[in-house]
Amino acid sequence: MGNMIELTASDGHTLSAYQATPDAKPLGAVIILQEVFGVTAHIKRIAEGYASQGFLAIAPGLFDRSKPGVTVPYSDVERGRALMMSLNQDQVILDIAAALTAAKTAGKVGVVGYCWGGAIADLAACRLDIDAAVAYYGRMIIDWIDEQPRCPVLYHFGAQDPLIPPELVEQITAGRSEHTIYVYEDAGHGFNCEEREEFDPASAALALERSLEFFEKNLR
């Protein structure tokens, strides 16, 4: 269902991306934004899952500017964070914009991201002309909370997340008062990833159900 493609950003940088294509005419497109572990097998499965629901899915390799094609083990989060910190945020947005250009062939475009990618999904909603965004446990949203999304955004947080305590969720909720925020009582950080200890199947299933409904409403 999926294959690697090449994208070109407006500054000339070329980056890889994993693309999954639905069997029938797409309902729209969804850009998948990675965690600090790269475009892993898990991220590719997410793309394939959205394709199976009728969306063209593209997961751009946002680490390619620092280390092309790299993936990081879940046990080595510090290396992933170092790669993330090595990136220029404005250039990351250029790379997402390149994916957006490719995705527009399928119609309206949404963005969904996880952890770092969840925060960047919110930033993309603030700075790019996308139609909808979904942000899973994006802590860094607080860094640009005064910017406002240009499109509807859906947020997922875990009540047991030590990286995003309740007071931080409250600040993000206050700063995104016109959008929808869900907090999952039994979920911690990374609850959507079946390869992590924090995986919570019930919360992940409910969050996906809500995300699909949200995209179907905003992208059809």
N, C-alpha and C positions, 0 to 999 in steps of 0.2 A: 504493500500500500504506500510505502514511503520511499523517498530517494533524496540524495544530497543535491542541492543546487547551489549556484553562486549568485550573490547579490553585489551590487555596486552602490556605495553611498555617494552622496552628492559631492564629497571632497575627494572622490576617486578611490577610496579604500574599497577593496573587495573582501567579502566575507562569505563563509559557508553558511548554509541553512539546511535544515531538514524539512522537507515538504511532504505532506501526506494529502492525497487527493481522493475525494469521495467518488463512488462509482457513478453517481448520477450528477446532474447539473447542481453546482453548489448552492446552498441556501444563503451563502455569504462566506466570509473568511474570518479566521481567528489566528492571531499571531501569538505564539507561545513564548513567554519570556522565562529564561532559565533561573535556577538557583545559583549560588556561588560555586556549584560543582560542574557547570558547563552543560552542553547539550548531551546529557546522559541518556542511557537506555530508557530511564523513567520519563524524561522529557519527550523522547520520541514516542513512547507509548501514549502519553497524553495527546500528542499531535494526532496519532492514529485513532485515538478515541474520539476526538472531535471530528475527524474525517468520517468515521463510521456513523456519526450523527448528521452528516450531510454538509459539513463545512470544509472548505479548503483550509488547511492548517500549515503554518510556516513557523519554524523555530529557528531564529537567527543565532549564529554563533557569536555572542557578544564578547567573548574573550579573544576573538581572533586578532584584534589589534595588538594584544600583548603576547599571546601564545596560540597560534592557529590550531584548531582542532583539539585543544586540550580538554580532558575531563579529569575531575578530581575525585578520589574516593570519599565517601561520606565520613570516613574516619579522619580525614585530613582537612577539617573545616578551616584551619588557620591558613593553609595554602590557598584555599578558595577565596578567603577574605582578602589575602594579599593580592591576588589577581584582580579582584573586584576593585580594590583601592588603587591599583595601578592605572585604571581607566579614567579617561576624561568624560565626565557626565554628558557634556554637549555632544561629544562624538558618539556616545552610546545612543543618544536620541537620533543622530544621523543614521545609525545602523538600523534602528527600528523603522525610521522613515523609509529606508530602502526596502525593508520587508513590506511596509505598507504599500509602496508603489506596486510591488509584485502581487500583493494580495487583492488589490482593487479590481483585478480582472474578474474576480468572483462576485463583485458587488460591494455591499456594505462590509466594513471591517471592524472587528473587535479585537481587543488585546486581553490576554490573561497571563498573569505572572505569579511566581511563587517565591517567597522569602525576598531576597534582593530583587528578583524579577517582579514580585508583587508590588514593591515600592516603585519600581521603574514603570510598571503598568500605570500607576497613578500619575507619575510624572509625564508619561506619554499622553495621558488624557488631558493634562494641563497644557501641553505644548504642541501637540499634533492634532490634525483634523481626523480623528477616528470617531466611530459611531457609538462605541460602548467599551467599557473596560471592567475587568474583574481582578481584584487584588487579594491574594492570599497572604496573610501574616507578613505585611510589609512594614517593618519597623521604621525605615528611613523616611517614610511619608512625613513624619514630624519635622524633618529638616526643611521642607518647602511647604509647610501647611498653609502659608498665606497665599500661595498660588491656588487657583481654583480650576477644577476640571471643566473642559468644554463640552463634555458628553456625560451621559449617565454612567455611574460607577457603582459596582457592588463590591463590598469588602467582607472578607472572612477572617476571623481571629479565633484563637483558642484561649479559653479562660485559664488554662494551666500553663500558658506559654511564659517561661521565665525571662525571655528576651523582650516581650511586649507585655508588661504588667498592666493591671486594670486601669491605673491612672493614665498610662500612655494611650490606651484604647479610648479612654474618655476624652483626652485632648484631641485625638484624631477624629472622634465622633463629633466633637464640637466644631472642628474645622471643616468637616464634611457633612454638615447638618442637612443638606438637601439631597443626600445620597443614602443608599441602603447599607446597613452594617449588621452582620450577624456575628454573634459570639457563641462558640460551641463549648459547652460546660465541661465536657470530658476530654477536650483536645488540648495538646501542647503545640510547640513549634514544629513545623514540618509534618503536621498530621495527615496531609494528603499523600505523602510518599510511602509506598508499600515497602521500600527498601530501607527505611529508617526505623529505629526503635520507637519513635514517637507516633508512628502510623496508627491512626484511629479509624477503622473501617466504617463505622457508622457515621461519624462526622464527615469523613471524606465523601461518602455516598450522598449524604444530604447536601453538602456544599456543591457537589457536581450537579445534582438535580436542580438546585437553585440557579447555578451558573448557566446551565443549558436553557432553562426557562427564560432567564434574563437575556441571553443572546438571541434566542428565537424571537423574543418580543422586539428587540432593538435592531436586529440585523436583517430580518426578512423583508 
